[in-house]
């Protein structure tokens, strides 16, 4: 996953010309989010999809 994040940050730098602080912020957010996705103990909503309106 981190390779994909690095590729995206490279894109933000080269193609979009975003500031280094913006790139760093995006990178940290994506690393945190990917760690959350990979956590097998993450909590989900107990409701079934059909019961949510």
N, C-alpha and C positions, 0 to 999 in steps of 0.2 A: 504493500500500500504506500509506503514512504517513497518509492520510486515514482509513483503516479503523482504524489504531492510535489515532489521535486520538479517533475516535468511541468506541472501546472505553474509553479512559482517561476520557473524559467520562462514560460510563456508570458506571464504577467510582466516580467522584466523586459524581455526582448520585443514582444509584439505590442504590449499595451503601455510600456514605459512607466509603470506605476512606481511610486516612491518606495524606497527600501523599507520604511516603516510600515507601509501598507502591505507589502509582500510578507514581511515578518508576521504581521497580525494575521493575515490569511493563513500562513503556514501553521502558526500555533493553533488557530481555530480548527483547521483540518486535521492536525495530529490529534488534538483532543477528541474531536468527533469520531475519527477512525478508531481510537482506543475504546470509546464508548460502544461503537458498533461491534467490536471484537470481543467485548466482555460477555461471556456466557451467563453471567449472573445478573445482567441488567434487568430491571423491573419493567414490565409492560402493563398496559391497562388490563384489568381483569374482564372487562366487558367484551362481548363478542362484537364483531364489526357491525352486524345487523342491528344491534340494540342502540347504537350511537346515532343520534339524529341531530 
